[in-house]
Amino acid sequence: MAKLNRISTLRTFVLLALLQTSSLFVDAAEVNPSALQACPGYKATNVKARRDGLTADLVLAGKACNVFGEDIQNLRLNVDYETADRIHLKITDASSDRYEVPESVFPRPNNKRPVSSTNANIRFDYTASPFSFTIRRAKTSEVLFSTVGNPIIFEPQYLRVKTTLPKNPNIYGLGEHTHPFHLPTNGTTLTLWSRDSYGVPVGTNLYGNHPVYFEHRTTGTHGVFLLNSNGMDIKLTEDGKNAGLEYNAIGGVLDFYFLAGSQTDPTQLAKQYAQVVGTPAEMPYWSFGFHQCRFGYKDYLDVASVISRYAEAKIPLETMWTDIDYMDRRRSFSLDPNYFPIDRMQEIVRYLHEHDQKYIVMTDPAVAYVTEGYEAYTKGTELDIWLKDPRGDGKNASLGLVWAGVSVFPDWFHPNIEEYWNGMFQDFYSPEKGLDIDGVWIDMNEPASFCNAPCENPFEQAIEQDLPPPRANPPPAPNVPLFGNANTKLTKREVDVINPPYAINNAAGSLSNKTAHTDIVHANGLTEYDTHNLYGTMMSTATYDAMLSRRPDVRPFIITRSTFAGAGAKVGKWLGDNLSTWDLYRNSIAGMLGFASVYQVPMVGSDICGFGGNTTEYLCARWSMLGAFNPFMRNHNGDTSISQEFYLWPTVAEASRNAINIRYQLLDYIYTAFHQASIDGTPVLHPLWFKYPKDTKTFPIDLQFFYGDSILVSPVTAENSTTVSIYVPNDLFYDFQTLSPVQGKGSFVKLTNVGPTEIPLHIKSSVVLPLRQKPAMTTAELRKTDFELIVAPDARGRATGDLYIDDGDSLVQKATTSVKFAFSNGRLDVSGKFGYNAGVKVARVRFLNVNSAPLVVTYNGKAVKKGDYSYDSKKKVLDVTVAAELTKGFSVQYKSLW
C-alpha cells in the first residue's frame, strides 16, 4: 500500500521527489579497498579436526587495523559437515556473547546425522596463517568460495568477508531488490535493511532480506547463505580479471551455510536451500484464483459494486480485498461505522461466501496511540506488549507515526504477544460478531513509520502530515440495497545502535529513519538494531498462528510485504508498491523469480497493472496476461491513481478473461507443483537456465520463465508493441494454443502480431499435463469440471507427469489422490493412489506430435470406437474420449503405421 499522503497532490509530488533522490542524503561508508585488504586477518590455532568437521581458535594475526572499531582479538571457528551437500561454518567472538538470529525465529536445520568429510560433495580447506578458507567441489576440486587473499575483519559493529568469483559470474538472489534476476556484478551494492520503499526504486534496499545467492556455472550450481539479520551491504565487483563478492555487516556473527547444489540440475540447489530455511507452506486451492483490491474504495457500496461489476463482465473473481479504507480513522482492528458499518460488511461477506468467493482485509502491525475507547490499544497496554522507548525508565511505549497518526508497535518477542494477537483475531474477525475473513494481508511490517528521525515529537509531525487523513467524501446512506440479483539475554560489547561506524547504504538515511528506533530493547533483551530485519517475518508467524487459533483445521492464507529468510514456510508475498510503468512490468518477472526459485517464497506476485501512477489500457492488458502466471494473482492500485479494475476497458476485460481461463485450466498443474514444493522445495517457477544449465544464452534471461515445470511463458514486454523476440532452447516444444510441435534451435525467434489479449506459451516436451476442460467463474465451480490430459512427448516419444488432488483447504488432509502419468511407445499409463474422490473424470486424452492417423486406439486394452477419437493431420493431434473415473488407474494406447 502506498505511503503517500492522501490529501495534497503537491505533497505527493514532493514526497516522490524525495524518495527518488533519497540516496543523496545517505552517508554510505566509503573506504579505500586497499585499507581493508591491508588488515592483518587472523591465524588459526588449536585446530581440532573431526571426521565431520573441525574447531579452531582464530587469533588476530598482526597489528589491528580498527577500520570501524577495535578488531576483536580472539574468535572461535566451528565447521560442520551437516549433510553430504551442506557445510555449516560459523565464526563468533570467543570472549564475548554476540547477537545471533534466535532459533525461535529461524529454527536451525536438522544436523543430527552429520557426514564424514570424505563422503561429502563439497569440502572445506583452510590455510592457518593468515587464516583463509576455501569451499571446493569434492569430485573436481573446483573452487566455489574462497577468502584467500582477502582478510576477514571482525569488529563489534563491522564484519567483512570477501570471496573471489570467476570472471563474468552468474549470481542470482541477495534480495529483496529491483535489479535484474541475473545480477550486474560491476560495482553493484545490495543493501539489506527493511524499509518502506514506495515505487520499489532500482538500486535501493526494499522490504525484505534474503542473504542467499545461487551461483551458476556450466560446471554446476552452488549456493551460499549467510544467516545474519543485521543490516549489511553486499558488494559485487569486477576488476577486469576476476570478480568478487564482499559482505559488510554491521553486527551479528558469521554464520554461513554452503550448499553443494549440483553439477547437472540447478533445482537440486533449491531443494538443499529449502532444507535450511524450510519448505513452503501449502496454500488453499482458492488462493490461486484471481484477487481484486484497491486502496481507495470509499465505502461499502464501492466494494459491493466492484463485486457485481466483475460478475456482469463475466471475469472470474475469486477474492475481494479491502485496504485500510475500511478502518475507523485508519486504526487497525476497527470498522468505520459510517462508511463501512459492521452489518453491511457482514452482508458483503455473506454474499461472497454464498457465491463461493472469499474476502480479505488489511491488518497493519501499528496500533493507534489512543488511550481511551480503543480496545486494540487498551488490551495491548494491559498485556504490556508494545515496543518500549529506551529513553527514560524504559517503561513507556515507543511512539511512531503511521496511518492512524501517533502509533505504537507490538513486540513480537514479548511473552504475551500470542495472547494479544490471537485475541484480537478471535474478536475482530469473529464469524459471528465481526468480519469473517478468509485470509490475511499484512503490510507496513518493516516496521514502517512516517516519522522523520529522530522523531522526537510524533504528535507534531502527525499534524504536519494530516494523519489520520480525513475522508474525502460524505458517508453513504446506511441501508442502500447491495448486489440486487447479482528468549536469551546476551552480554555484549558497547556499541552505537543509532549511528554505527559503518553506515550501510540505507536509502531512507539513518537506520531509525521512517521505522522503529534501533535502540529499542525487546522484552527478551534483544535490540531492534539486531532484529529489525526480522520484524515482518515475526509478524507473519504470529499472524499464521492467530489464524490457526481462529480456524485450527484450515490452511492459513497470508500475504505479507516484509520477509526474512524462511518466511515462505508460513506466508506468501507481494512485491510491494510498484508503479504503473513498463519498466516495473518487466522487472516484476525478475522479482517473482527471485522469491519463487531462490528464496523459497513461491506464493508471490506483483500488483498487476501497477500500484502507483496511472496505468494505460494497453499496459494493463499486457500485465493481466502476465499476471495470470504469477503464483499470486492480484490487481491492486492506489487511491491517487485512476481505477484499473479489469472490466473498465474492453481490451483489458477480454485479456483478463483469456488469461484467467488459461490459468484455471492449469490450476491443478500449479497446485500439484506447490504440493511438491511443500515436500522438498522443488521450485514452482523456473528461470530458463534451471532447465538448460549448459546453455549460456539462457543465463541472463529474465523476461521469460517456466510456469511450473513445463509451461514456457514469453510475454510481450515492449511498450505498445505486438512483437516479441523469444528464446527457444534447443529442444522440442508445443504451442500451447494450437498444440503443434515447435523445434527449438537454441536461438531467438521473432513473434509478430501478438495482440494485447494474447501471450505466447509453449509446452516443454516430455510432459503429461492435467488440464481442467472448461472455464469457471470460481475455483469451487472449477473443481467440479472434468480433466483432460495433454501428452506432449519428447523426441524419443516419452513423457511423464503428476497430479495431486485433495480437498484444497484442510491443514491436515484425511484423504489425498496422487496420480502418475507415464507415456512411451504410444501408450499412456495412469497409476497412483486414489484416496480422495474428486468426483470428476478424465474426459479426454490429447496425444501430440502423432505423425499419422492411428490404426487402432485402445482404452484399458479394449478398442475405442472410431467416433470416440479423431486425428488432426495438420496439428498432429490425436484426441481420444475416455471418460475415465479418477478413482483408479487406466491406460490409453494408439498404434500407427510409423
Secondary structure as UniProt FT lines:
FT   HELIX           9..20
FT   HELIX           22..25
FT   HELIX           33..37
FT   STRAND          42..50
FT   TURN            51..52
FT   STRAND          53..60
FT   STRAND          74..83
FT   TURN            84..85
FT   STRAND          86..93
FT   TURN            103..105
FT   HELIX           117..119
FT   STRAND          122..127
FT   TURN            128..131
FT   STRAND          132..137
FT   TURN            138..140
FT   STRAND          143..146
FT   TURN            148..149
FT   STRAND          153..155
FT   TURN            156..157
FT   STRAND          158..165
FT   STRAND          170..175
FT   STRAND          188..192
FT   TURN            198..199
FT   TURN            202..203
FT   STRAND          209..217
FT   TURN            218..219
FT   STRAND          220..226
FT   STRAND          232..238
FT   STRAND          243..249
FT   STRAND          254..262
FT   HELIX           267..277
FT   HELIX           285..288
FT   STRAND          290..292
FT   TURN            295..296
FT   HELIX           300..312
FT   TURN            313..314
FT   STRAND          319..322
FT   HELIX           324..326
FT   HELIX           328..330
FT   TURN            337..339
FT   HELIX           342..354
FT   TURN            355..356
FT   STRAND          358..363
FT   STRAND          367..368
FT   HELIX           375..383
FT   TURN            392..393
FT   STRAND          400..402
FT   TURN            403..404
FT   STRAND          405..408
FT   TURN            412..413
FT   TURN            415..416
FT   HELIX           417..428
FT   TURN            431..433
FT   STRAND          439..442
FT   TURN            445..447
FT   TURN            453..454
FT   HELIX           458..464
FT   TURN            465..466
FT   TURN            478..479
FT   TURN            484..485
FT   TURN            507..508
FT   TURN            511..514
FT   TURN            518..519
FT   TURN            523..524
FT   HELIX           528..531
FT   HELIX           532..534
FT   HELIX           535..550
FT   TURN            552..553
FT   STRAND          558..560
FT   TURN            565..566
FT   HELIX           567..569
FT   STRAND          572..574
FT   HELIX           582..593
FT   HELIX           594..598
FT   STRAND          604..605
FT   STRAND          607..608
FT   HELIX           617..627
FT   TURN            628..629
FT   STRAND          633..635
FT   TURN            639..640
FT   HELIX           646..648
FT   HELIX           650..665
FT   HELIX           667..680
FT   STRAND          685..686
FT   HELIX           688..691
FT   TURN            693..694
FT   HELIX           696..698
FT   TURN            699..700
FT   STRAND          705..707
FT   TURN            708..710
FT   STRAND          711..713
FT   TURN            719..720
FT   STRAND          724..728
FT   STRAND          732..735
FT   TURN            736..738
FT   STRAND          741..743
FT   STRAND          747..751
FT   TURN            756..757
FT   STRAND          761..764
FT   STRAND          767..772
FT   HELIX           779..782
FT   TURN            783..784
FT   STRAND          787..792
FT   TURN            795..796
FT   STRAND          799..805
FT   STRAND          817..824
FT   TURN            825..826
FT   STRAND          827..834
FT   STRAND          841..847
FT   STRAND          856..859
FT   TURN            860..861
FT   STRAND          862..863
FT   HELIX           866..868
FT   STRAND          869..872
FT   TURN            873..876
FT   STRAND          877..885
FT   TURN            886..887
FT   STRAND          890..895
//
